[in-house]
Every structure is written in structure tokens, then in C-alpha cells.
Amino acid sequence: MAETIAVDLAKSVFEIVVSTAPGKIVARERVPRRKFLDFFVNRPAATVVMEACGSAHFWARKIQSLGHTVVLLPPAQVHPYVVRNKTDRTDVRGMLEAHRNEDIRPVPIKTVEQQALASLHRVRSASVADRTAKINLLRGLLRELGLVIPLGARKVIPHAWAFIEDAESGIPDAIRPPLADLCQDIRALEERIHELEQRIAAMAKHSPAVARLQTIPGVGLLIATAVLAFVGDVHRFPSDRHFASYLGLTPREHSSGSRRWLGGISKRGDSYLRTLLIHGARSSISHAHSNPDPDRLRAWALKLEKTSGAKTAAVALANKMARIVWAVLKNDRDFKSAPKAA
């Protein structure tokens, strides 16, 4: 019988169990990092089960190169199978049990290129968060001195510099240099963000999938590349609704018997990609306000905005955008906007 090997990944010591039948463990090992791959060399082809956590994709590629089949399971869906206290021994047992559940969809193993693109997105996201924090800090410090900066991130640095250079602005001399340093830090972060976006564009320059996705209203370079980096192949989703649900853009349900209750969106899945889609939807709606003849998709969003509000309309449009992303990638063709219905 083919073996199933469960691995609890770690920084230095790895817990490994070998199973030949459900609930039956025939071998157990604890190996250091330097000997981890040696365990799989010269073993019969087996199914190796791991959680999709840190370093999982790297080890999955290495183990697959040795002739084994690797299955990465979502950690959140493995957790319910961990009985009693959490230890490395109970973790690997939980993986074996979760692997038997056909409703748990494995996480696709990322290529090196996908991980590189995802890393650029993560660094950019961290830089944007750092820039936002420093802008808020600068605004708050100046507001304490009675100096108010108008709304808009682009207005912060020019107004802050004007206050710092004005000797009559009322800013104490002791804090003028730190405030100037904050302005320089924000400028440096903006340059870094721009450079990262150029790197993302360079990686996506020769990708037909990125070009096709950008034909969708509200989908730009960041959303298109993030989909390829974090989702990969959409053929693993049976339908467009499954894909939208994977991104947490479908309603949370709490039903029983004949009573059905649908609440707000579930917010499961990758929060970064979901946030990008909602921002893209807001941008698309904003553009539709200035367009006298919007297409059918944006006309629908404008109508919903009037009845349900801007936020609901943005999230609903993001849901539709996600479904269109699935259809564009699955059918391998550009999106064509339909004219507004008469």
C-alpha cells in the first residue's frame, strides 16, 4: 500500500510520521533541517502532506523533485482535526485526518516566479502601510500645534514643508528637524513604492494573462499580478462563485431549517487581494460618475449605489469583478464590456 507521510514544518526540527492506512502510523521521526530531505531520498513514491505555512512551497518543490506527490493543506482547515493539546505529534495526526476530507481543497504549490511576484506585493503593501502611518503621525503632530493639512496624501509634504520653513508658523525649533526627517522618510517610501511598482510591471510585461485581466473595468496592474501571484491557476475552482467565496466576497450564512439568514461578506481568504478588488471597484464607480454613458456593469453599480449606498455597491461590484476574473482566466479571452441596456 502506498504510504502517506505527514510533515510538521519548523525552523530547525521537523516532525514526520508515516501512515499506511487511515488512523495507523507505522513510523515516526524527528529530524533536523540539514537531514530533512535525506529522509525522502530512496523512499518509494509517497503522498507527502504538509500545511501551507512558511517555507512550505520551497520544501514542496524540493520533495516533488525526488518523485513524491506533495499536498499542501490550508492550516485553518487542519486545526479542527488537532485533538487535545497542540503539539508536533498531534499536528501531524491532524494533517493525516484532514487529508482524508475531500471537501478540503489543497493549496497549489507556487513556482519561484509566483513567490517572487508575491514578495514584491508584500514589500509594497508594507511600504504603503509605513507611509500611511508616517503621514498620520505628521498630520497629528502638526494638528496639535494648530496647523491643519488639507485632505489628500499628496498635499501632506508640500504643506508640511511650508510650515517647517515658515519661521512664524509657531512650530518649536526643537521639533523642526524631526518633522523634516519625517517628510524625507515619506518621500523615500514613495520612491520605494514607485520602484516596486516598476518591478512588478517589468515582471508582468510579457504575461498575456495580465494583459487580459486588465481589460476588466477596475482591474489594473496590481490586481492582475496579485491574482496570478496569490491564486495561480483558477481551474481548481468549479465556478465563479467558488472563486468569489475563496476571496471572502460572498455573504456569511447562518441558516437552520426553513430559516435562511445571509449577513455581510465572510472576509475569508486573502485579505490583501480582497482589499485590492474593493479599491478597484471604488475606482471604477468613481470613473462611472464622470462618464455620461457607462457600460452595463458600471451602470448596474451606480444604480445599486443609489439604493444601498457606496460601500455596499463597491463590495458588490468587487464580487462581480472577481467572478469576471475567473471567467477571463478560465476561458482565456479578453473581457468585452456590454453596452447599457435600453
Backbone torsions as a table, in degrees:
resi	resn	phi	psi	omega
1	MET	NA	139.4	-179.6
2	ALA	-65.5	143.2	-178.7
3	GLU	-85.7	149.9	169.5
4	THR	-117.8	122.9	-176.4
5	ILE	-112.4	124.1	177.2
6	ALA	-105.7	136.6	-175.9
7	VAL	-127.3	128.8	171.9
8	ASP	-99.1	106.6	-175.9
9	LEU	-72.9	149.4	178.9
10	ALA	-153.7	-178.3	179.0
11	LYS	-77.9	-38.1	-172.7
12	SER	-129.2	-37.2	-176.7
13	VAL	-123.1	129.2	-175.2
14	PHE	-111.5	133.3	175.8
15	GLU	-94.1	126.7	-177.3
16	ILE	-129.2	134.3	172.7
17	VAL	-129.5	149.3	179.4
18	VAL	-117.6	129.6	-179.1
19	SER	-125.9	139.8	177.1
20	THR	-112.4	-9.6	179.0
21	ALA	-154.2	154.5	179.8
22	PRO	-53.9	125.9	178.3
23	GLY	79.4	1.4	-177.3
24	LYS	-116.3	116.8	177.8
25	ILE	-104.8	123.6	-176.2
26	VAL	-101.9	-16.8	-179.9
27	ALA	-154.5	150.8	179.9
28	ARG	-143.0	134.9	-178.5
29	GLU	-137.2	149.8	168.0
30	ARG	-124.9	114.1	-174.0
31	VAL	-122.8	147.5	174.9
32	PRO	-74.9	167.5	-175.3
33	ARG	-58.6	-41.2	-174.7
34	ARG	-67.0	-20.0	-178.6
35	LYS	-109.3	8.0	-173.7
36	PHE	-64.1	-51.5	-178.5
37	LEU	-66.8	-28.2	179.0
38	ASP	-60.4	-28.2	-179.4
39	PHE	-62.4	-32.2	-174.7
40	PHE	-93.2	-10.8	-179.7
41	VAL	-72.1	137.6	177.5
42	ASN	64.3	15.1	173.5
43	ARG	-91.8	151.0	174.6
44	PRO	-59.9	150.9	-179.7
45	ALA	-55.2	127.7	-176.3
46	ALA	-135.5	169.0	173.1
47	THR	-96.5	119.6	-177.3
48	VAL	-104.9	122.0	-176.2
49	VAL	-108.0	128.7	177.4
50	MET	-140.7	160.7	171.9
51	GLU	-81.5	146.0	179.6
52	ALA	-81.2	70.1	-178.0
53	CYS	-114.8	-164.3	-178.7
54	GLY	-57.8	132.2	179.6
55	SER	72.2	2.2	-176.0
56	ALA	-64.5	-41.2	-177.6
57	HIS	-68.2	-35.6	177.5
58	PHE	-63.7	-50.3	-179.2
59	TRP	-67.0	-32.8	179.1
60	ALA	-62.5	-42.8	179.0
61	ARG	-64.6	-39.6	179.9
62	LYS	-65.4	-44.1	-178.1
63	ILE	-69.4	-38.0	177.7
64	GLN	-62.9	-34.4	178.9
65	SER	-65.4	-15.8	178.1
66	LEU	-92.8	4.5	174.7
67	GLY	98.5	7.5	-179.7
68	HIS	-97.1	163.2	175.0
69	THR	-101.8	124.9	-176.2
70	VAL	-108.0	133.1	177.3
71	VAL	-120.5	120.1	177.0
72	LEU	-100.1	124.8	-177.8
73	LEU	-106.2	143.4	176.3
74	PRO	-63.3	125.6	-177.3
75	PRO	-56.2	-37.7	-177.4
76	ALA	-64.4	-28.1	-179.5
77	GLN	-90.5	-11.9	174.2
78	VAL	-83.5	-32.1	-174.0
79	HIS	-53.4	-42.5	-179.9
80	PRO	-61.4	-18.2	-178.7
81	TYR	-90.1	-3.5	178.0
82	VAL	-83.4	111.1	-175.2
83	VAL	-88.4	139.7	178.4
84	ARG	59.9	-139.1	-173.6
85	ASN	-72.8	150.7	178.9
86	LYS	-84.5	115.8	173.4
87	THR	-138.9	171.9	177.7
88	ASP	-62.2	-36.3	-179.0
89	ARG	-67.1	-42.5	179.6
90	THR	-74.3	-28.6	177.9
91	ASP	-63.1	-46.8	-178.3
92	VAL	-68.7	-33.5	174.4
93	ARG	-63.9	-40.8	177.6
94	GLY	-62.0	-37.9	177.8
95	MET	-63.6	-41.4	179.1
96	LEU	-62.2	-41.2	179.7
97	GLU	-70.2	-40.7	179.9
98	ALA	-65.5	-33.4	-179.5
99	HIS	-63.2	-26.3	179.9
100	ARG	-76.9	-16.3	-178.1
101	ASN	-83.9	112.9	-177.2
102	GLU	-72.2	-16.0	178.9
103	ASP	-75.6	-16.6	178.6
104	ILE	-85.1	116.6	-177.6
105	ARG	-87.1	127.5	179.0
106	PRO	-64.5	155.4	175.9
107	VAL	-88.4	126.7	179.3
108	PRO	-62.5	144.4	179.4
109	ILE	-77.0	125.4	-178.0
110	LYS	-78.3	146.0	172.5
111	THR	-80.2	169.3	177.7
112	VAL	-62.1	-39.1	-179.9
113	GLU	-64.4	-41.3	177.2
114	GLN	-62.8	-42.2	179.8
115	GLN	-66.7	-35.9	177.3
116	ALA	-64.3	-44.3	179.1
117	LEU	-65.1	-41.3	177.6
118	ALA	-63.9	-37.1	178.8
119	SER	-63.9	-40.7	177.1
120	LEU	-61.5	-40.4	177.9
121	HIS	-65.1	-40.8	-179.1
122	ARG	-65.9	-42.2	179.6
123	VAL	-65.7	-41.0	177.9
124	ARG	-63.3	-43.2	179.9
125	SER	-61.2	-41.6	178.2
126	ALA	-65.7	-38.2	179.5
127	SER	-67.5	-39.1	177.5
128	VAL	-64.0	-41.9	178.8
129	ALA	-64.3	-40.2	178.4
130	ASP	-64.8	-42.8	178.7
131	ARG	-62.3	-43.3	179.4
132	THR	-61.8	-41.7	179.7
133	ALA	-63.1	-41.8	-178.9
134	LYS	-70.5	-36.1	176.5
135	ILE	-63.6	-44.1	178.8
136	ASN	-63.9	-38.3	177.5
137	LEU	-63.2	-45.4	-179.5
138	LEU	-63.7	-43.6	177.3
139	ARG	-59.3	-46.1	-177.1
140	GLY	-64.2	-42.4	-179.7
141	LEU	-63.9	-41.4	179.7
142	LEU	-71.4	-34.3	179.1
143	ARG	-65.4	-33.0	176.9
144	GLU	-62.7	-22.5	179.1
145	LEU	-99.2	9.9	178.4
146	GLY	82.4	14.0	-178.6
147	LEU	-107.6	111.5	-174.4
148	VAL	-104.6	132.5	178.1
149	ILE	-101.6	134.0	179.6
150	PRO	-61.1	161.6	179.2
151	LEU	-64.0	148.9	-180.0
152	GLY	114.5	123.1	-177.5
153	ALA	-62.7	-33.0	-178.0
154	ARG	-69.4	-18.2	-178.7
155	LYS	-88.4	-8.9	-172.7
156	VAL	-68.0	-54.5	-174.2
157	ILE	-63.7	-49.1	179.6
158	PRO	-57.8	-43.5	-179.9
159	HIS	-69.9	-39.4	179.7
160	ALA	-63.8	-43.1	178.6
161	TRP	-62.4	-39.5	179.7
162	ALA	-63.0	-40.0	177.9
163	PHE	-67.6	-41.3	-177.3
164	ILE	-66.2	-38.5	-176.9
165	GLU	-81.6	-15.9	179.8
166	ASP	-82.9	115.1	-178.1
167	ALA	-68.0	-20.0	-178.2
168	GLU	-99.2	10.7	-176.1
169	SER	-74.2	-17.2	-179.8
170	GLY	92.0	5.9	177.4
171	ILE	-79.4	126.0	178.0
172	PRO	-59.1	142.6	-178.6
173	ASP	-60.1	-28.7	-176.5
174	ALA	-66.7	-27.2	-176.0
175	ILE	-106.8	0.5	177.4
176	ARG	-62.2	-46.6	178.3
177	PRO	-61.7	-43.8	177.2
178	PRO	-62.0	-37.0	178.4
179	LEU	-67.6	-37.2	176.6
180	ALA	-64.9	-38.5	177.0
181	ASP	-62.9	-38.6	177.3
182	LEU	-61.3	-42.6	178.4
183	CYS	-61.7	-41.7	179.3
184	GLN	-66.4	-38.6	177.3
185	ASP	-61.9	-41.4	179.7
186	ILE	-64.6	-42.2	177.5
187	ARG	-61.7	-42.2	179.8
188	ALA	-64.2	-39.4	178.4
189	LEU	-66.3	-38.8	178.1
190	GLU	-63.6	-39.9	177.1
191	GLU	-65.2	-39.0	178.8
192	ARG	-65.3	-42.9	179.2
193	ILE	-61.3	-42.6	178.9
194	HIS	-62.9	-41.5	179.3
195	GLU	-65.0	-40.5	178.8
196	LEU	-64.6	-39.6	178.2
197	GLU	-65.1	-35.1	176.0
198	GLN	-66.3	-38.6	177.6
199	ARG	-65.4	-41.2	177.4
200	ILE	-62.3	-42.9	179.4
201	ALA	-64.2	-37.2	179.7
202	ALA	-66.4	-39.2	178.7
203	MET	-68.0	-31.0	-176.2
204	ALA	-93.8	-0.6	-172.1
205	LYS	-58.6	-38.8	-175.2
206	HIS	-105.8	23.1	-179.7
207	SER	-99.9	113.1	177.3
208	PRO	-62.7	-32.3	-179.2
209	ALA	-64.3	-39.7	178.7
210	VAL	-64.3	-42.2	178.7
211	ALA	-63.2	-40.5	179.4
212	ARG	-66.4	-41.7	-178.4
213	LEU	-65.0	-31.1	-178.5
214	GLN	-75.0	-2.9	172.6
215	THR	-80.3	-9.1	179.0
216	ILE	-83.2	131.5	177.3
217	PRO	-57.5	129.8	178.8
218	GLY	89.9	-8.6	-179.9
219	VAL	-102.3	116.1	178.2
220	GLY	-112.0	-161.8	-176.3
221	LEU	-60.7	-43.9	-175.3
222	LEU	-65.2	-45.8	-179.7
223	ILE	-65.7	-44.3	-177.1
224	ALA	-61.6	-46.3	-179.0
225	THR	-72.2	-33.2	178.7
226	ALA	-65.8	-37.3	178.1
227	VAL	-61.6	-45.7	-179.1
228	LEU	-68.4	-33.7	-177.1
229	ALA	-76.5	-42.4	-172.0
230	PHE	-99.4	-22.2	-178.0
231	VAL	-106.4	-45.0	-179.7
232	GLY	75.9	-125.6	-175.5
233	ASP	-79.4	119.3	-178.7
234	VAL	-84.4	-5.3	-179.5
235	HIS	-65.6	-14.1	178.5
236	ARG	-76.5	-9.3	177.7
237	PHE	-97.7	123.6	-176.4
238	PRO	-62.5	-29.9	-176.9
239	SER	-150.0	171.5	178.7
240	ASP	-66.7	-31.4	178.5
241	ARG	-67.5	-37.4	177.0
242	HIS	-61.0	-38.7	179.4
243	PHE	-67.3	-45.2	177.9
244	ALA	-62.7	-37.0	177.6
245	SER	-66.5	-38.2	177.9
246	TYR	-60.2	-31.4	179.4
247	LEU	-89.1	0.8	178.0
248	GLY	77.7	24.8	-176.8
249	LEU	-103.3	9.7	177.2
250	THR	-107.2	157.4	-175.3
251	PRO	-63.9	145.7	172.4
252	ARG	-78.8	130.6	-175.5
253	GLU	-109.7	139.7	175.3
254	HIS	-140.7	86.2	-172.4
255	SER	-120.9	156.2	177.9
256	SER	-156.6	132.7	179.4
257	GLY	60.5	-131.3	179.9
258	SER	-87.9	-2.1	-178.8
259	ARG	-94.6	123.2	178.9
260	ARG	-119.2	128.3	-179.5
261	TRP	-126.9	125.8	176.7
262	LEU	-116.7	125.3	-178.6
263	GLY	-104.3	-147.3	177.4
264	GLY	-73.5	179.2	-179.0
265	ILE	-63.9	152.4	-173.5
266	SER	-72.5	-26.5	-178.1
267	LYS	59.4	28.5	173.3
268	ARG	-85.2	170.3	177.4
269	GLY	83.4	-163.0	-174.1
270	ASP	-76.5	113.2	-177.6
271	SER	-68.5	-30.7	-179.1
272	TYR	-65.2	-48.3	-179.5
273	LEU	-67.2	-38.2	177.8
274	ARG	-63.5	-40.8	178.9
275	THR	-63.7	-42.3	178.7
276	LEU	-61.1	-42.4	-180.0
277	LEU	-64.1	-40.0	179.7
278	ILE	-68.6	-39.7	175.9
279	HIS	-63.8	-40.0	177.2
280	GLY	-63.2	-37.9	177.7
281	ALA	-65.7	-41.1	177.5
282	ARG	-61.2	-42.6	179.1
283	SER	-63.4	-40.7	-179.8
284	SER	-65.0	-40.7	178.6
285	ILE	-66.7	-41.0	178.8
286	SER	-61.5	-40.7	177.6
287	HIS	-66.3	-34.5	-179.1
288	ALA	-67.0	-28.5	178.9
289	HIS	-62.1	-33.0	-178.0
290	SER	-93.8	0.7	-179.3
291	ASN	-101.9	117.4	-177.6
292	PRO	-68.0	-20.1	-177.9
293	ASP	-135.5	73.8	-178.7
294	PRO	-70.5	159.4	177.3
295	ASP	-71.5	177.8	-174.1
296	ARG	-63.2	-38.5	-177.6
297	LEU	-63.8	-49.3	-178.0
298	ARG	-75.4	-27.7	173.9
299	ALA	-64.6	-39.3	176.2
300	TRP	-62.5	-41.6	-179.7
301	ALA	-66.0	-38.3	178.4
302	LEU	-65.9	-39.8	178.1
303	LYS	-64.8	-41.6	178.5
304	LEU	-66.5	-34.2	179.4
305	GLU	-62.1	-36.4	-179.7
306	LYS	-69.0	-33.4	-175.4
307	THR	-93.2	-32.4	-172.6
308	SER	-119.2	-7.5	179.1
309	GLY	102.8	162.1	-174.3
310	ALA	-66.9	-41.9	-176.1
311	LYS	-67.1	-44.7	178.9
312	THR	-62.4	-41.0	179.7
313	ALA	-64.1	-40.0	-179.8
314	ALA	-64.5	-43.6	-179.7
315	VAL	-68.0	-40.6	178.9
316	ALA	-63.9	-40.3	177.9
317	LEU	-67.7	-36.6	176.7
318	ALA	-61.9	-37.9	176.3
319	ASN	-61.4	-46.4	178.8
320	LYS	-64.4	-38.9	178.7
321	MET	-61.6	-41.4	178.6
322	ALA	-61.9	-41.4	178.9
323	ARG	-65.8	-38.0	178.3
324	ILE	-68.3	-37.6	176.0
325	VAL	-56.7	-45.8	178.5
326	TRP	-60.0	-44.9	-177.4
327	ALA	-67.1	-40.4	-179.6
328	VAL	-63.3	-44.8	-179.0
329	LEU	-72.1	-37.6	-177.7
330	LYS	-70.1	-41.7	-177.9
331	ASN	-89.0	-7.9	175.5
332	ASP	57.8	49.4	177.2
333	ARG	-151.2	159.8	-177.4
334	ASP	-69.7	158.5	175.0
335	PHE	-86.2	134.7	177.4
336	LYS	-117.2	118.6	-178.5
337	SER	-68.7	134.5	177.0
338	ALA	-89.2	140.7	178.4
339	PRO	-65.7	155.6	-179.4
340	LYS	-63.0	136.2	-179.6
341	ALA	-63.6	146.5	180.0
342	ALA	-67.9	NA	NA
